[in-house]
Amino acid sequence: MRHDDTTHGGLRPLGVHLRADGADVAVLASHATAVDLCLLDPDPTSPDGWTERRVPLTGPSHGVWYAHVPGMTAGQRYGFRAHGRWDPAAGLRYNPAKLLVDPYARGLDGLQRLAAGPAETYGHRVDAEHRPAHDRLDPDRTDSRGVVPHSVAVADPGPAPDTRPRVPWSRTIVYEAHVRGLTRRLSSLPPALRGTYAGLGHPATIEHLTRLGVTTVELLPIQAAATEPWLVRAGRTNYWGYNTLGFFAPHPAYATEAAQRAGADAVLAEVRSAVQALHAAGIEVLLDVVYNHTAEGGTDGPHLSFRGLDPTVYYLHDGGTPARFADVTGCGNSLDFRRPRVVQLALDSLRWWAQQVGVDGYRFDLMVTLGRDADGFTPNHPFLVALQTDPVLSDLKLVAEPWDVGPGGWQTGGFPAPLSEWNDRFRNAVRSFWLGDPAAAAHGRPGHGVRELATRLAGSADLFGYSDPPLMRGVVASINYITAHDGFTLADLVAYDHKHNLDNGEQNRDGSDDNRSWNHGIEGPLDAAGPGLEILPLRRRSMRNLLGTLLLSAGVPMITAGDEIGRTQRGNNNAYNQDNAMSWLDWELSPWRQNVLATAAHLVALRQELPALHQAAFFRGVPHDDCADPRPDLFWRTADGHELRTDQWHDPAVRTLQMIRTACDGSAVLVVINGSLDETEVVAADGTDGVWRLRWDSAAEHPDELDPVAAGRAVLPGDTIPMDPLTMRVYASAPE
């Protein structure tokens, strides 16, 4: 083995870094015996359309192979060929016939070539179904150059302008969206921009986001991704993109055709421009990132990059013989975050997107995998410590999906500050209260009462309050959501009792069966000339109850794109391979969908207007610190205006609740919830120095259609409030 100490500490920046006279190239392949850089150029006379010049790299130095390559410029396509032992039983699969993507490539070209599902992408011989041709796993010596993506050298764009809106967590309202699906059908965009990064940053798109009032767009993966071979063979695509191949490269298919023709530098520039356009409108950009696994699949998956360079370093193995990947992600492989080089890959990638693209933060897919050491998940994992202490990353918004499918994989509440976390307990509690319980009650079965719902309304201190010191993280540690990209849409939650996923090609076996939905008596859409139209207002009311609970609860609300306009996926709760009208937002709004949008925008505006609705700290049920106001920051009342007794908190028959939240400026908010199937009279709680004024009622189809008597009436503590079945109201304190 050769060693080199010409750089300080022996470490070199990985990837391709362009210089005035060429490029510095470095790649990790610590178990290889040799590595070639392959410079690729189009050649129509070649059988596969390419010519190749190989540059042997020097190394390894601390596992890294490197060279300075004179004359290499932006736009140069390249890859690596790694030589070494072919010993699958030991986890080593070096096969120089396979051209490998640079894990640090800033640009990728030719991802569409994988859509043909060629057998040449495998390092071992396979049959027609891409299964190993025989047990001994002979290497496949067919060159893969013409059928795999190529890395592209990209000029350093320089630091992105520091235009971050820096919205406080207490004011943040997240909007989860897919770059393509958000604008693919938006007719106010020029056709060439629909479904692209440029379309995301277009004034027509931004106008909708600002009208709705969201502060932060969370984009489903835009790092370069590939479709799984079995989906390719079925003629389908991985639409969501949770199958990353390039952690530094934007997914080129989301760029305009003009940018794709111009090359990787233009694709990157389009992404940067979209981020800057959103920043100019005061909107942050978070990226959903997938560092838990790669697109290379399971132990015998395709040979595209990491597997061919350093498989026993990049991938978590089960420790057995023959070597097999350990899968705690459900995707066939798991990156091994016990390895410093894997931690480095993730941190380098995160810094790249933050500094050169200008994004405001990240949502980490299956983040428990990123915090696993030899004993399982630990909040003190080096990667998590780095996120807390890195001078670039610790200043961003960081959100964990706090689970994976491995042992001890559910860790909601277990991540350290400053991370916030998706709160699945919030989702389940709200769906159960407004949908599952009424459906059960309609058949004479008991529900869950108000205890769990109240805990979620108050910010889930039972999950996120454990810290040193206690309660340090505050309610903003909870990302509250009712829907997300996976699962029913809001409109489908109230129209389907069961998933309808046959279009996915998996015989309806995929997707969750725990939907906690309610079709209100009839499954699916209703014919305008058919029976059952009387349940449509009830469905719409349930949608408003869900939206109201989401946007009036303590914590950080996340809206799934399209829920604000009543988007349906026709009962599909796992539309991951549906790159079509099922997944794309439909912008032709009928009157009822316009009403849903108006309701969502009204609730967002109320949340931002009323100080009691955007508190960051946990509630303690005592007066605010440093405030003269003697009222507690939060308290609860029954329908008759009294404090809830212990037995009432645990009584499933108690379905009516009053929540009073106060602010340090003396203002207060009263949220009244009637979760029963009957009309209920509520005695208005105390908590205001003046009177209560009605600001929203879920019984109203449109926020401007409040009952005129109720809207104009000043409600005093002790007054009677008639509540329709399954409704909620919001009152704000006002002077008499």
TADATA-V329879 format. One record per pair of residues at least 4 apart in sequence whose C-alpha atoms are under 7 Angstrom apart, sorted by the first residue. I is the first residue (numbers start at 1). J is the second residue. If there is no record, write none. Layout:
I_J + I_J
This chain:
1_60 + 2_59 + 2_60 + 2_61 + 3_59 + 3_60 + 3_61 + 4_10 + 4_61 + 5_10 + 6_10 + 7_11 + 10_61 + 10_62 + 12_26 + 13_26 + 14_26 + 14_27 + 14_104 + 15_25 + 15_26 + 15_27 + 15_102 + 15_104 + 15_105 + 16_23 + 16_24 + 16_25 + 16_26 + 16_153 + 17_23 + 17_24 + 17_25 + 18_22 + 18_23 + 18_24 + 18_73 + 18_155 + 19_23 + 21_70 + 21_71 + 22_69 + 22_70 + 22_71 + 22_72 + 22_73 + 23_68 + 23_69 + 23_70 + 23_72 + 24_67 + 24_68 + 24_69 + 25_66 + 25_67 + 25_68 + 26_64 + 26_65 + 26_66 + 26_67 + 27_64 + 27_65 + 27_66 + 28_63 + 28_64 + 28_65 + 28_309 + 29_63 + 29_64 + 29_65 + 29_309 + 29_310 + 30_60 + 30_63 + 30_64 + 30_310 + 31_310 + 32_82 + 32_83 + 32_84 + 33_83 + 33_84 + 34_82 + 34_83 + 34_84 + 35_56 + 35_57 + 35_65 + 35_80 + 35_81 + 35_82 + 35_83 + 36_54 + 36_55 + 36_56 + 36_57 + 36_80 + 36_81 + 36_82 + 37_54 + 37_55 + 37_56 + 37_57 + 37_79 + 37_80 + 37_81 + 38_52 + 38_53 + 38_54 + 38_55 + 38_78 + 38_79 + 38_80 + 39_52 + 39_53 + 39_54 + 39_77 + 39_78 + 39_79 + 40_50 + 40_51 + 40_52 + 40_53 + 40_77 + 40_78 + 41_50 + 41_51 + 41_52 + 41_77 + 42_49 + 42_50 + 42_51 + 43_49 + 43_50 + 43_51 + 44_49 + 45_49 + 46_50 + 46_51 + 48_146 + 49_146 + 57_65 + 57_66 + 57_67 + 58_65 + 58_66 + 58_67 + 59_64 + 59_65 + 59_66 + 60_64 + 60_65 + 61_65 + 72_76 + 73_153 + 74_153 + 74_154 + 74_155 + 75_152 + 75_153 + 75_154 + 75_263 + 75_264 + 76_152 + 76_153 + 77_150 + 77_151 + 77_152 + 77_153 + 78_150 + 78_151 + 78_152 + 79_99 + 79_100 + 79_101 + 79_102 + 79_150 + 79_151 + 80_99 + 80_100 + 80_101 + 80_102 + 81_96 + 81_98 + 81_99 + 81_100 + 82_94 + 82_95 + 82_96 + 82_308 + 82_309 + 83_94 + 83_95 + 83_96 + 84_94 + 85_92 + 85_93 + 85_94 + 86_92 + 86_93 + 86_94 + 86_95 + 87_91 + 87_92 + 87_93 + 88_92 + 88_93 + 88_323 + 89_321 + 89_322 + 89_323 + 90_322 + 90_323 + 91_311 + 91_312 + 91_323 + 92_311 + 92_312 + 93_308 + 94_308 + 95_123 + 95_308 + 97_141 + 97_142 + 97_143 + 97_144 + 98_123 + 98_143 + 98_144 + 98_145 + 99_144 + 99_145 + 100_304 + 100_305 + 100_308 + 101_149 + 101_150 + 101_151 + 101_304 + 101_305 + 102_151 + 102_305 + 103_246 + 103_305 + 103_306 + 104_248 + 105_151 + 105_152 + 105_246 + 105_248 + 105_249 + 106_152 + 106_153 + 106_154 + 106_248 + 106_249 + 107_151 + 107_152 + 107_153 + 107_154 + 107_249 + 107_250 + 107_264 + 108_149 + 108_150 + 108_151 + 108_152 + 108_249 + 108_264 + 109_149 + 109_150 + 109_151 + 109_152 + 110_148 + 110_149 + 110_150 + 111_149 + 111_226 + 113_147 + 113_148 + 113_149 + 114_118 + 114_147 + 114_148 + 115_232 + 116_232 + 117_229 + 117_232 + 117_233 + 118_147 + 119_126 + 119_130 + 120_142 + 120_143 + 120_144 + 121_144 + 121_148 + 121_302 + 121_303 + 121_304 + 122_301 + 122_302 + 122_303 + 123_139 + 123_140 + 123_302 + 123_303 + 124_132 + 124_137 + 124_138 + 124_139 + 124_140 + 125_132 + 125_133 + 125_137 + 125_138 + 125_139 + 125_140 + 126_130 + 126_131 + 126_132 + 126_133 + 127_131 + 127_132 + 127_133 + 132_137 + 144_148 + 152_264 + 154_264 + 154_265 + 155_265 + 157_356 + 158_356 + 159_355 + 159_356 + 160_355 + 160_356 + 160_357 + 160_358 + 163_279 + 164_279 + 164_284 + 164_360 + 165_279 + 165_282 + 165_283 + 165_284 + 167_171 + 167_172 + 168_172 + 169_476 + 170_476 + 170_556 + 170_614 + 170_615 + 170_616 + 171_608 + 171_614 + 172_215 + 172_216 + 172_556 + 173_214 + 173_215 + 173_216 + 173_556 + 173_557 + 173_558 + 174_214 + 174_215 + 174_216 + 174_217 + 174_218 + 174_557 + 174_558 + 174_559 + 175_214 + 175_216 + 175_217 + 175_218 + 175_558 + 175_559 + 175_560 + 175_561 + 176_217 + 176_218 + 176_219 + 176_558 + 176_559 + 176_560 + 176_561 + 177_182 + 177_217 + 177_218 + 177_219 + 177_220 + 177_560 + 177_561 + 178_182 + 178_219 + 178_220 + 179_195 + 179_196 + 179_197 + 179_200 + 179_219 + 180_184 + 180_195 + 180_196 + 180_254 + 181_195 + 181_583 + 181_584 + 181_585 + 182_195 + 182_584 + 182_585 + 183_194 + 183_195 + 183_199 + 183_200 + 184_194 + 184_195 + 184_584 + 185_194 + 185_584 + 185_585 + 185_586 + 185_587 + 186_194 + 186_587 + 188_204 + 189_193 + 189_194 + 189_199 + 189_204 + 190_194 + 192_256 + 193_198 + 193_199 + 193_256 + 194_199 + 195_199 + 195_254 + 196_200 + 196_254 + 196_255 + 196_256 + 197_201 + 197_254 + 197_255 + 197_270 + 197_271 + 197_274 + 198_202 + 198_270 + 198_274 + 199_205 + 200_205 + 200_274 + 201_205 + 201_206 + 201_274 + 201_275 + 201_277 + 201_278 + 202_206 + 203_207 + 204_208 + 205_209 + 206_210 + 206_278 + 207_211 + 208_212 + 209_213 + 209_214 + 210_214 + 211_601 + 212_600 + 212_601 + 213_601 + 213_604 + 213_605 + 215_282 + 215_283 + 215_284 + 216_283 + 216_284 + 216_285 + 217_283 + 217_284 + 217_285 + 217_286 + 218_285 + 218_286 + 218_287 + 218_288 + 219_286 + 219_287 + 219_288 + 220_240 + 220_287 + 220_288 + 221_241 + 221_242 + 221_287 + 221_288 + 221_289 + 222_250 + 222_251 + 223_244 + 223_246 + 223_247 + 223_248 + 223_249 + 223_250 + 223_251 + 224_244 + 224_245 + 224_246 + 224_247 + 224_249 + 224_250 + 224_251 + 224_252 + 225_241 + 225_243 + 225_244 + 225_245 + 225_246 + 225_251 + 225_295 + 226_243 + 226_244 + 226_245 + 226_295 + 227_231 + 227_232 + 227_237 + 227_238 + 227_243 + 228_232 + 228_295 + 229_233 + 230_234 + 231_235 + 231_236 + 231_237 + 232_236 + 232_237 + 236_577 + 237_577 + 238_576 + 238_577 + 239_576 + 239_577 + 239_578 + 239_579 + 240_576 + 242_290 + 243_294 + 243_295 + 244_290 + 244_294 + 244_295 + 245_294 + 245_295 + 247_349 + 248_349 + 250_268 + 252_260 + 252_267 + 255_259 + 255_260 + 255_267 + 255_270 + 256_260 + 257_261 + 258_262 + 259_263 + 259_266 + 259_267 + 260_264 + 260_267 + 262_266 + 263_267 + 264_268 + 265_269 + 266_270 + 267_271 + 268_272 + 269_273 + 270_274 + 271_275 + 272_276 + 272_357 + 273_277 + 274_278 + 275_279 + 275_285 + 275_358 + 275_359 + 276_280 + 277_281 + 278_282 + 278_283 + 278_284 + 279_283 + 279_284 + 284_360 + 285_359 + 285_360 + 285_361 + 286_359 + 286_360 + 286_361 + 286_362 + 286_363 + 287_361 + 287_362 + 287_363 + 288_362 + 288_363 + 288_364 + 288_365 + 289_362 + 289_363 + 289_364 + 289_365 + 290_364 + 290_365 + 291_346 + 292_329 + 292_334 + 292_335 + 292_366 + 292_367 + 292_369 + 292_370 + 293_333 + 293_334 + 293_335 + 296_301 + 296_302 + 296_303 + 296_304 + 297_301 + 297_302 + 297_331 + 297_332 + 297_333 + 298_325 + 298_332 + 298_333 + 299_324 + 299_325 + 303_307 + 303_308 + 304_308 + 305_309 + 306_310 + 306_311 + 306_314 + 307_311 + 310_314 + 311_315 + 313_339 + 314_335 + 314_336 + 314_342 + 315_325 + 315_333 + 315_334 + 315_335 + 315_336 + 316_325 + 316_326 + 316_334 + 316_335 + 316_336 + 317_323 + 317_324 + 317_325 + 317_326 + 318_324 + 318_325 + 318_326 + 319_323 + 320_324 + 325_333 + 326_333 + 326_334 + 327_331 + 327_332 + 327_333 + 327_334 + 328_334 + 328_369 + 328_404 + 328_405 + 328_406 + 329_333 + 329_334 + 329_404 + 329_405 + 329_406 + 330_405 + 336_342 + 337_342 + 337_343 + 337_370 + 337_371 + 337_372 + 337_373 + 338_373 + 339_343 + 340_344 + 341_345 + 342_346 + 343_347 + 343_383 + 344_348 + 345_349 + 346_350 + 347_351 + 348_352 + 349_353 + 350_354 + 351_355 + 351_392 + 351_393 + 352_356 + 353_357 + 353_358 + 353_359 + 354_358 + 354_359 + 354_360 + 360_396 + 360_397 + 361_396 + 361_397 + 361_398 + 362_397 + 362_398 + 362_399 + 363_398 + 363_399 + 363_400 + 364_399 + 364_400 + 364_401 + 365_400 + 365_401 + 366_401 + 366_402 + 366_403 + 366_404 + 367_371 + 367_400 + 367_401 + 367_402 + 367_403 + 368_372 + 368_377 + 368_402 + 368_403 + 368_404 + 368_409 + 369_404 + 371_377 + 371_378 + 371_379 + 371_381 + 371_383 + 371_384 + 372_376 + 372_377 + 372_378 + 373_377 + 373_381 + 379_384 + 379_414 + 379_415 + 379_416 + 380_384 + 380_385 + 381_385 + 382_386 + 383_387 + 384_388 + 385_389 + 386_390 + 387_393 + 387_394 + 388_394 + 388_418 + 389_394 + 390_394 + 391_395 + 398_419 + 398_420 + 399_419 + 399_420 + 399_421 + 400_419 + 400_420 + 400_421 + 400_422 + 401_421 + 401_422 + 402_410 + 402_411 + 402_412 + 402_421 + 402_422 + 403_409 + 403_410 + 403_411 + 404_409 + 404_410 + 405_409 + 412_421 + 412_423 + 412_463 + 413_463 + 413_464 + 415_419 + 417_473 + 419_477 + 420_476 + 420_477 + 420_478 + 420_479 + 421_477 + 421_478 + 421_479 + 422_478 + 422_479 + 422_480 + 423_427 + 423_478 + 423_479 + 423_480 + 423_481 + 424_428 + 425_429 + 426_430 + 426_456 + 426_480 + 426_481 + 427_431 + 427_481 + 427_482 + 428_432 + 429_433 + 429_452 + 429_453 + 430_434 + 430_453 + 431_435 + 431_436 + 431_516 + 431_517 + 432_436 + 432_437 + 432_516 + 433_437 + 434_438 + 434_542 + 434_675 + 435_439 + 435_516 + 435_517 + 435_518 + 436_440 + 436_516 + 436_517 + 436_518 + 437_441 + 437_447 + 437_448 + 438_442 + 438_677 + 439_443 + 439_518 + 440_444 + 440_445 + 440_446 + 440_447 + 441_445 + 441_446 + 441_447 + 446_652 + 447_652 + 448_652 + 449_650 + 449_651 + 449_652 + 449_653 + 449_654 + 449_655 + 450_454 + 450_649 + 450_654 + 450_655 + 451_455 + 451_649 + 451_650 + 452_456 + 453_457 + 454_458 + 455_459 + 455_460 + 456_460 + 457_553 + 457_554 + 458_553 + 458_554 + 459_475 + 459_478 + 459_553 + 459_554 + 459_555 + 459_618 + 460_464 + 461_465 + 461_618 + 464_473 + 464_477 + 465_470 + 465_471 + 465_473 + 466_470 + 466_471 + 467_471 + 467_472 + 468_472 + 471_618 + 473_477 + 474_616 + 474_617 + 474_618 + 475_554 + 475_555 + 475_616 + 475_617 + 475_618 + 476_555 + 476_556 + 476_616 + 477_555 + 478_555 + 478_556 + 479_555 + 479_556 + 479_557 + 479_558 + 480_550 + 480_555 + 480_556 + 480_557 + 480_558 + 481_550 + 481_557 + 481_558 + 481_559 + 483_487 + 483_488 + 483_489 + 483_490 + 483_560 + 484_560 + 485_560 + 486_573 + 486_574 + 487_573 + 487_574 + 488_492 + 488_493 + 488_571 + 488_572 + 488_573 + 489_493 + 489_563 + 489_567 + 489_568 + 489_569 + 490_543 + 490_563 + 490_566 + 491_495 + 491_543 + 491_563 + 491_566 + 491_567 + 491_568 + 492_496 + 492_568 + 492_570 + 492_571 + 493_517 + 493_518 + 494_517 + 494_518 + 494_519 + 494_520 + 494_539 + 494_542 + 494_543 + 495_518 + 495_519 + 495_520 + 495_523 + 495_524 + 495_525 + 496_517 + 496_518 + 496_519 + 496_523 + 496_524 + 496_571 + 497_517 + 497_518 + 497_519 + 497_523 + 499_571 + 499_572 + 499_573 + 500_508 + 500_571 + 500_572 + 501_508 + 501_572 + 501_573 + 501_574 + 502_506 + 502_507 + 502_508 + 504_577 + 506_510 + 511_573 + 511_574 + 519_523 + 520_535 + 520_539 + 526_530 + 526_532 + 526_533 + 535_539 + 536_540 + 537_541 + 538_542 + 539_543 + 540_544 + 541_545 + 541_698 + 541_699 + 542_546 + 543_547 + 544_548 + 544_698 + 545_549 + 545_698 + 545_727 + 545_728 + 546_550 + 547_551 + 547_600 + 548_552 + 548_603 + 549_553 + 550_557 + 551_557 + 551_603 + 551_604 + 551_607 + 552_607 + 552_613 + 554_613 + 559_563 + 562_566 + 562_567 + 562_585 + 563_567 + 564_596 + 564_597 + 564_600 + 565_593 + 565_594 + 565_596 + 565_597 + 566_593 + 566_596 + 567_585 + 567_586 + 569_582 + 569_583 + 575_583 + 578_582 + 578_583 + 579_583 + 580_584 + 589_593 + 589_594 + 590_594 + 591_595 + 592_596 + 593_597 + 594_598 + 595_599 + 595_701 + 595_702 + 596_600 + 597_601 + 598_602 + 598_702 + 598_703 + 599_603 + 599_702 + 599_703 + 600_604 + 601_605 + 602_606 + 602_703 + 603_607 + 604_608 + 605_609 + 606_610 + 607_613 + 607_614 + 608_614 + 611_663 + 612_661 + 612_662 + 612_663 + 612_667 + 612_668 + 612_669 + 619_633 + 619_634 + 620_633 + 621_632 + 621_633 + 621_634 + 621_635 + 622_632 + 622_633 + 623_629 + 623_630 + 623_631 + 623_632 + 623_633 + 624_632 + 624_633 + 624_664 + 627_664 + 629_664 + 629_666 + 633_661 + 633_662 + 633_663 + 634_660 + 634_661 + 634_662 + 635_659 + 635_660 + 635_661 + 636_643 + 636_644 + 636_658 + 636_659 + 636_660 + 637_641 + 637_642 + 637_643 + 637_644 + 637_657 + 637_658 + 637_659 + 637_685 + 638_642 + 638_643 + 638_644 + 638_656 + 638_657 + 638_658 + 639_656 + 639_657 + 639_658 + 639_682 + 639_683 + 640_682 + 640_683 + 641_683 + 641_684 + 641_685 + 644_648 + 644_649 + 645_649 + 646_650 + 647_651 + 648_654 + 655_674 + 655_675 + 655_676 + 656_673 + 656_674 + 656_675 + 657_672 + 657_673 + 657_674 + 658_670 + 658_671 + 658_672 + 658_673 + 659_670 + 659_671 + 659_672 + 660_668 + 660_669 + 660_670 + 660_671 + 660_687 + 661_668 + 661_669 + 661_670 + 662_666 + 662_667 + 662_668 + 662_669 + 663_667 + 663_668 + 667_733 + 668_687 + 668_688 + 668_732 + 668_733 + 669_731 + 669_732 + 669_733 + 670_730 + 670_731 + 670_732 + 671_729 + 671_730 + 671_731 + 672_728 + 672_729 + 672_730 + 673_727 + 673_728 + 673_729 + 674_723 + 674_725 + 674_726 + 674_727 + 674_728 + 675_725 + 675_726 + 675_727 + 676_725 + 676_726 + 677_725 + 677_726 + 678_725 + 679_723 + 679_724 + 679_725 + 680_722 + 680_723 + 680_724 + 681_720 + 681_721 + 681_722 + 681_723 + 682_720 + 682_721 + 682_722 + 683_718 + 683_719 + 683_720 + 683_721 + 684_717 + 684_718 + 684_719 + 684_720 + 684_721 + 685_717 + 685_718 + 686_717 + 688_733 + 690_733 + 690_734 + 690_735 + 690_736 + 691_714 + 691_715 + 691_716 + 691_733 + 691_734 + 691_735 + 691_736 + 692_714 + 692_715 + 692_716 + 692_731 + 692_732 + 692_733 + 692_734 + 693_714 + 693_715 + 693_731 + 693_732 + 693_733 + 693_734 + 694_710 + 694_711 + 694_730 + 694_731 + 694_732 + 695_730 + 695_731 + 695_732 + 696_703 + 696_729 + 696_730 + 697_706 + 697_728 + 697_729 + 697_730 + 698_727 + 698_728 + 698_729 + 699_727 + 700_705 + 700_706 + 701_705 + 706_711 + 707_711 + 708_712 + 709_713 + 715_719 + 723_727
